[in-house]
Amino acid sequence: MKIAILDDYQSVALSLADWDSLDAHTDVFNTPFDNEEATVAALADYDVVVAMRERTPFPASTLGQLPRLKLLVTTAPVNAAIDVDAARESGITVCGTGYLAHPTVELTWGLILSAARLIPQQVASVRAGGWQVGLGTSLNGATLGILGLGRLGTRVAEIGAAFGMDAIAWSQHLTAEEAQAKGVTYVSRDELFSRSDVLSIHVVLSERTRGLVGEGELRLMKPTAILVNTSRGPVIDETALLRALNEKTIAGAALDVFDREPLPAGHPLRSVPNAVVTPHIGYVSRDLYEVFYRDAVEDVAAWAAGSPLRVLT
């Protein structure tokens, strides 16, 4: 059995689980594939592929060119980058692993605090031999907007309360009763954008949410507001966001996710001064990676033994 572990950017996969217990030949790929052709060429000889979240897409066209592939393990219980129906039709079993929500929640607050208090700029100034630059904003008494009050959004709102913030929320299927039960005030979509001092996005990417935050929504926001995205890049119209940042119609953005990842070297979001940008590390923590890789090993072992799996549907 040949196993490929994909997109192990930190080169930690082999150290976080007992891969030797599988008695298989295991290869690790540390860098992303440039395109579908490169993906197919690299993986043609593997029986099992372990994918790290949505870093490498597996559409029907890719899966159809991997006749040897029999098991595709994705870290976490769902993966929008895998065509599960096409995999099933090709005789490929797709299964997932456990997940922890708190790393992304914690990073969300790291981004909020960094943007509000200008932490990256202050650090850069000190390292360059300077001292204080700019004037940050405190959060006590500010309005925290939550776009998507699910598990992550609810936890972000709870932490906001500890900072003395008032939380409001909107999403397509959210009701006032559900929001109230979570200690959050339900508002209309336009109110969410116009009232929020900090607006944090926590929705799943779908055709319904793609481009959900566009030119019109950004124009509703306060010139002092901060937009935070640890969800998925395409939820925000990137062109409209860059315009808002450059024209300073919003104060800033804190982003962990992007339309294209890794973010191209010359992308303007890398240099716009009022954006805090991190390389999609919301879920990148040791405790979650231990869950991912431990469960992946268990999945491969169960598949090899013919035991039940965490099959994606």
N, C-alpha and C positions, 0 to 999 in steps of 0.2 A: 504494500500500500504506500502510495506517495501522497504527502500532504503539503499543501502550499499555504503559508500564513501570509496574508497580504497587509500592506500599508502599516507595518510596524515601525512608525517614524522614530520612536525612541529606542528601538532595538532592545525591547524588554520582554517580548513574548515568551521566549524560551526559559527565562528566569522566573516567570510568575506562575508556571504550572508544570506538572510532571508529564511532559511530552514523551519522555523515554518509556513510560508505561505502555504506550501504544504499539511499541515494537514496529515502527514504521519509519520510512525515510521522510524527513521533514525539512523543508526549505523555507526560509524567511525572505520576504521581499520588503525592503525598507523604504523604497521610493515609489511614488505613484506611476502607473502606466500612462503614456502620453495619449493613447487613443485605443479604440477597439482592436485594431490590428495588433498592437503591442500586447494587449491583454490576452488575446487568443494565442499568440505565438508563445508567450511566457507560460501559459497554463495548460497547454495541449496535452502534456504527459501526466497530469495529476488526477488522482481518483477523488481526492478531498480538497476542498478549498475553504479556508477560514477567512471570512471577510470582516474588516473592521468598519462597522457601521456602513454609511453610504459612500465611503471614500472611492471604491471601485464599483461602477455600475454594471449590472448584469441584466441587460435587456434580452429579449427573445433572440435577437440577431447574434449576440455573443454566446448565449447558452447553446444555440444550435450548432456552433462551431467547436464545441468541446465534448465530443462523443465519449471520451473516457471519464468525464466527470460524473460521479454518482452521488456525492454528498456535498452540499453547500451549507456551511455553518455561518450564520451572521451573529456578531455580537449584539446583544439586546434582543427583545422579543419580536421586533418588527423591523423591516428594512424596505423603504419605498424605492430603493434603487435596484431591487431584485424583482423580476417578472416571475412571480411564484407560479402562476398558471402555466407559463411557457416551460418552466423548469419541470413541473409535473408531467407535462406532455412529452418531455424529453427523457423521462425516467430518472430525473434528479430529485433527490430528497432535499428539502430546504428546512433547516431547523434553527432555533435561536438559543439565546442564553438568558440568564437573569440580568437585572438592571438595578441601578441605584439612582434616585432622582436628586439627592442632595448635592452632588458635585456641581451640577448645572445651576442649582439655586444659589449656591455659594459664589460661583463665578459671576452670576448676575449682579449680586451685591458688590462684588469687587469692582465690576465695571461701573456701576452706578456711583460708588464712592470716588472712583478714579476720575470720572467725568465731572462730577459735582465739585470736587475739591482740587481739580487740576493737578492730580498727583503725578502723572507722567511728566508734565511740564516742570513741576517743582523738582522732581528727581533729576531731570536733565540739566536744570540750572545749577543745582548743587554739584553735579559731576563735572560741569564745565567751569567750576570755580565761582559761580554766582550765588545768589541767595533768593529771596522771595520774588516771584513773578506772578502777575495776575491776581485776581480776586475770586476765590471760590464761593460756592453757594452751600448753605446748610440745608438739611432736609427736614428738620423739626417744623411741623406745621404746614409742610408742602403737601401737594396732592399727588399721590401715586396712582397712575393709570395702569390697569392690567388688561391687555388685549388677549383674552383666552384664560378663563378662570378655572383651569383644570388642576391637576395635581401640582404641577410646578408653579403655575400662576398663583394658586392659593397659598403656597408656602412663601412665595415672594411677598405677597400681601401681608402675611403674618409677621414677617421680619420687618416690613415697613412700619407696622404698628409699633414695634419696639423702638423705632427711630422717631416716633411721634407723628407719623404721616397719616393722612386720611386716604383710604384706598377706594377707588372707583373702578368699575369694570364693565366691559361689554364684549359679547361675542354673539354670533348668529343665533345660537340656541340657548343662551343664558337667560334665566328668568330672574325677576326681582327677588323672588322667594329664595332661590338657590344662592344668589349673591348674599342676601341678608344672613342666611344660615352660616356663611363663611366670614361674617363680619365685614362685608364689603358692600358698598352702595352701587346698585345697578343704575347705569345711565345709558342714554342713546349713543349711537356710534359717533355722531358729531360732537356730543358733549365730551366723550372720552378724549378726543383729540384736542378740543378747545380748552378744557379745564386742567389737563394734566401738566404738572411741573416736570415729572419724570414719567415716561410712558414705556412700559416693558412688554415685549411681545412674547407670548407663550401659546402659539397655535401650531398645529400640525400642517405641514405643507400639502396642499391639494389644489385641484383646479379652482376650488372655491376661494382659497386663501392666497393663491399666487397673485402678486401685485396688489394685495389688499390695502397696503399703505402706499398710496401714490401721491401725485401732485396735489390733488384736492385735499387729501387728509393732512398732508404736511403744511399746506397753507392755513389750515385751521389752528395749528399749534402756536403756542406763545413763542415770541422771539427769545424768551429765556428758558424754553423747555429743552429737555434732553430725551432723545429717543434711544432705547436700548433693545438690542436684538440678540438673543441667544437661542433662537428657535431655528429658522432656516432663512438663508439669504433672500431667496426669491419672494418671500412674503412682502418685502419692500421693493418698490421700483427704484433700482439703484441709480439710474440717471436723475430721477426726481430728487432723491436724497442728496446726491452730490451738488445739485443746483441749490438746494436749501442750505447746505453747509457752506457753500462758497458765497452765497448771497446773505448768509447769516439770518435767514428767516426763522431758523431755530438756533439755539445756542450751541448744540453739539449732539453727537451721537456716540454710542458705545456699542461696538459690534464684534461679535465672535463668529459670525457666519456670513457667507457671501454667495453671490450667484455662481461664481466659479471658484473651486478650491482644488489645490492651493491657490491663493490669490496671486495673479501674475505679478512679476517683479516690478513692472512699471505702472501698476494700477494706481489711479489717483487717490484711492482711499488710503493708500500707504503713506501719503504725504499731506493730506488735507489737515490743517493744524487743529481743527476743532472736532476731531474724531479720535476716540480711543479704540484701537484695533488690536484684537488678539486672534491667534491662528486656530480657531475652532477647538478650544481646549475646555469647553464647558463640561464634557464628560471625561476628560483626560486626567484621571487621578489614580493613584496606586490602588486604592481599595476597590474602585470599580473595575480597573483592568484585571485585578486578581479574580473578580467574579467572572468577567468575560472569558479569560483564558482557562480558568479552572472548569467552567461549564462547557467550554468548547471541547476540551479533552474528554470530558464525560460524554458529550454528544457523539464524538467519534467512536469512543469505546462502545457505547450502546448500539450505535449503528452496525459496527463490526460484529457485535454479538447478537444482533437481531432483536434487541430490547427496545421498549418504547422510547420515543424521542419527543423533544419539544418542537413538533412540526409546525411550521408557519402555514397559515391558511389564507 
